[in-house]
Amino acid sequence: MDKKKVAVPLVCHGHSRPVVDLFYSPITPDGFFLISASKDSHPMLRNGETGDWIGTFEGHKGAVWSSCLDNNALRAASASADFSAKLWDALTGDVLHSFEHKHIVRACAFSEDTKLLITGGFEKILRVFDLNRLDAAATEVDKSPGSIRTLTWLHSDQTILSSCTDIGGVRLWDVRSGKIVQTLETKSPVTSAEVSQDGRYITTADGSSVKFWDANHFGLVKSYDMPCNVESASLEPKSGEKFVAGGEDMWVRVFDFYTGEEIGCNKGHHGPVHCVRFSPTGESYASGSEDGTIRIWQTTPNHSVDEVAKKIEGFHINKEGKTADKLSDA
């Protein structure tokens, strides 16, 4: 097996402090986009294919722990240590609304229909905000058993997944009742939870383990021990035949989904890897690190680097303002 093939990543600079969260938009008529959260307090938007910088969202006064885009990549949201979550216009970079909290906000997520935003953090409260009524009070879901680390939606916005900073497991909340209906048990706190693009699997990382759960019946499908403590894992969205994981040893590893065999190891980061995510096409995946960089790795590195380099040459960045030309015509 040609597993020693050297992967040359696209290295994205710009953040001055560790990159702690990455989020890809779905594919839109303008392509797909990547937003990054960093302890430098400035989320950044990039072209998801080339990694080229599009804009920086300025307004937070503390570390940004989580950021995301809605399905059309027209709005962004961010969760920060400054006790706020913000809603942004992704075309202009303007703040549309600031949702004030009473403690650090660690996670945020748009609903699938883009009408709602959920937040959570050190207050141990899940809040659901109606984005059509920005001044309305949030709906508070029942109290979380621990400080909230990750949040995501499931089942056409009928279910919310949450994990905690200090206790193991993933909790599934029924949105209508506001109650926990199921807990996916793990030994260590879950630092990453992702719903696969086809809605079949929930991918989690806890301690030195990556697990795959049935997203409809919630049974454990596969569990693999990793070479080190991993902070994040992501399943390839098209074939589902491989997954990536990154953690404390600074490497981004690729594994076979069916066997757990390591089939690739990408070296280049100079600090622990905090987040990994596959692009919606499955042709590349991104990693964010303590070293402040984002690296975009091609799934088939033997020929894709040259192809992407050509695309970069043809992609124009508007260095004068906060947005790219693809957005200026909107």
Secondary structure, DSSP 8 states (H G I E B T S, - for coil): --TT-----EEE---SS-EEEEEE---BTTB-EEEEEETTS--EEEETTT--EEEE----SS-EEEEEE-TTSSEEEEEETTSEEEEEETTT--EEEEEE-SS-EEEEEE-TTSSEEEEEETT--EEEEETTSTTS--EEES--SS-EEEEEEETTTTEEEEEESSS--EEEEETTTTEEEEEE--SS-EEEEEE-TTSSEEEEEETTEEEEEETTT--EEEEEE-SS-EEEEEE-SSS--EEEEEETTS-EEEEETTT--EEEEE---SS-EEEEEE-TTSSEEEEEETTS-EEEEESSHHHHHHHHHHHHHT----SSSSS-HHHHT-
